[in-house]
Amino acid sequence: MDENFLQGARGFAESLVARAGEVVREMSGRTRIERKADDSMVTEADRRVEALIRGAIADRFPDHAFVGEEMYAGRRGTRPMIEAEYCWVVDPIDGTRNFAHRFPMVATSIALMRGDRPVVGVVTEHTTGTVYSAVAGEGAHCDGRAMRVNNEAISRDTLVAVPSGRHQPILPIIRDWVDRYVLRNVGSTALHMAYVAAGAVDAAFGYECKLWDVAAGALLIDEAGGRCTGLDGRTPLPLDPRGYDGRDMPFFCASPAVFEALLASLAAPGGKWKS
């Protein structure tokens, strides 16, 4: 792989999330809320950001494929026809509910994948403008500065980012962890993963996540020295956009210092992460 190409792709992705931020700020508080087939929120801003990014990629890399959250809306169970060597995977606004309520913590996530591997990942939080980025084999960065996971030993001060569980009762594992660790939820899977990579959060897990939620974050964590797997801890997180059909992609990620201990409770007999 051409290192110069990947660095250029990262710079391009960073320019795209900056343009996405302009749309987010322009449309904040004045965009109509709709419901997709799965009852999740979508706004005109989600569609406008995705169209902006998709169009820019088509102009710059016409031979690359594209998978975006909004192009997939209502198409669960269908497989995209992706023959290109490279595929861009985009969540235009991760944290749509936050955005609709004018609550901070709104992100855009962009990954460039080669086959089943993310090779460039960029996540930005639009309220602060913070940009988290990585290139495969080149480390991870926050606003241009190298970042690493937090390798402090597990304790009662360990921070774990957990999903909201809006569609079902609170998971047993969350009830178990709430008395032992410090739990956080900011309403964005991409930000949860970026915060693990930056050492601001020690671990994160999710179960109602899609490819566009996790593709960039998985690379950030890997390049920052963390671990990101399926909830069984053994199966590498499947990321191949060529065979992806829109199904949920449960994941667990953490610093090496806390990974095994937290995973043990997730994978305990009885499946404590399940309702």
Secondary structure, 3 states (H helix, E strand, C coil): CCHHHHHHHHHHHHHHHHHHHHHHHHHCCCCCEEECCCCCEEEHHHHHHHHHHHHHHHHHCCCCEEEECHHHCCCCCCCCCCCCCEEEEEEEEECHHHHHCCCCCCEEEEEEEECCEEEEEEEEECCCCEEEEEECCCCEEECCEECCCCCCCCCCCCEEECCCCCCCCCCHHHHHHCCCCEEECCCCHHHHHHHHHHCCCCEEEECCCCHHHHHHHHHHHHHCCCEEECCCCCCECCCCCCCCCCCCCCEEEECHHHHHHHHHHHCCCCCCCCC
